[in-house]
Amino acid sequence: MTTTTTTAATAPVLAPVTAPAARRRRRSLAPGRRLPASRLVGPALLLAVWAAASAAGRLDPGAVPAPWTVLRTGVHLWTDGTLTTDILTSLQRAGAGFAIGLTAGVVLALVSGLSRVGEALIDGSVQLNRAIPTLGLIPLFILWLGIGETFKIAIIAIVVYIPIYLNTHAALSGIDHRFVELAEVQGLSRLAFVRQIVIPGALPGFFVGLRLGVTGSWLGLVVLEQINATSGLGYLMFQAQNYGQSDVILVGLLVYGVFGLVSDSAVRIVERRVLSWRRTLSN
Amino acid sequence: MAPHTEQLTRPAVSLRGLTRSFDGRTVLDGIDLEIPAGQFTALLGHSGSGKSTLLRAVAGLDHEVTGSGELVAPERVSVVFQDSRLLPWRRVLDNVLLGTDGKEAAAKGREALAEVGLAGRERSWPGELSGGEAQRAALARSLVREPELLLADEPFGALDALTRIRMHGLLRELWERHRPSVLLVTHDVNEAIVLADRVLVLEGGRIGLDLTIDRPHPRSYSDPLLGEYRERLLAALGVTEDHQ
């Protein structure tokens, strides 16, 4: 026992002396360890350049106001309550549309992925729906649903459900046939098969769809609120355009950006938790 | 209700005129076979000889295959595949417990993992196991169900030679402790001779040779008496050792 420990302890010390060439490591092709707070480095640099250019008087304050002007306007809009109301309205629209789109996408993908009849009924129709740019449906939806909230939520739901459906369905139909065979051998019921094999197997695809869907919901929101709205962030920015208030427009853009970043990070965090069994390049 | 003694002597697997064909090509041509309960049987054959087809028929996995014949197999059948087929999103213990339920299941799963030498790896992900360890986990998964019949489709085919030898010992040991009937499909003559008490050779869709190997266990790969069996099996497979 003691002899083995001593040789094990001395070997790594001796090896570089006796055979230095053999110990040279190959160059790693993986991107390597992550930089701390790597996702904030780029935006912070951008902000610094913007602030420096404003301070040096290189930017026309009417077109690109200084960061502190934007901040002051933001605080002002927030304290007088305009911004909060607009943010809440926008969040409600995006949230409702996203929830409906998410549910529809997942349910349709499951029905179409798990039964041949479902596939025949659903898949072709969704593929057709995908071919039509959703924002092109706006005039028709205004005629059908009026210009209120319903049509906005409906459009956002459609923008969201398509990527979620497509990616989840692709993942469902791509489940390894060997796992289906395993489920048969292990005597799994249909429900247990769906819960323990189909759903976990389709989750990576679902998350790809989810992230596209989240981005889509903000995109839909911006377009809808700038076309036809009397409230919401987009409306705030549209009004600001009429009055030449570029600082208000920038506040609106900033809020949209924060929405997008926060929601995408939330999805990423959930994804990393749920798919912790995956060992990929990113960890 | 059948009396208990009859249960013991009843064959575990019974095939009568089992025929299977793919696209008009007959792969199994009227196979008659009985495997007594508790027997360790190996099934040899060339690739494409239909040995996997036979195993899949017994396992009940040949849904869209045309065929006829009678087939009797026990209720509790476990299958070990060539790949470990562990679900990558479940930890090792949860993989072993796939398809089982009840309160004692987890304890049984741990026990089975300990039996295959994987105690302490319950919480590992399948991606963290080596090929041999993954195949051990697959063995544990098949054991947990306390099978009356264990079907193994080239279970060691993807392992390296050293791991394979270790797995041979493990499989035989597990068989001796639990005594399921075993049908081991393999193309490795030595594997069949070392492990099984009866070796079948599938040739032209029929059982070409049915050989009982009456040698004590554990058997050595270099046992000269096994050489005679090897030659008979190789001859039945149409291989002649010209270099000898």
Interface residues (C-beta under 8 A of the other chain):
Chain A: R178 F179 E181 L182 A183 E184 V185 Q186 G187 L188 A192 Q196 I197 P200 G201 L203 L275 W277 R278 R279
Chain B: A59 G60 L61 V77 S78 V79 F81 D83 R85 L87 P88 W89 R90 L98 G99 W125 G127 R141 R145
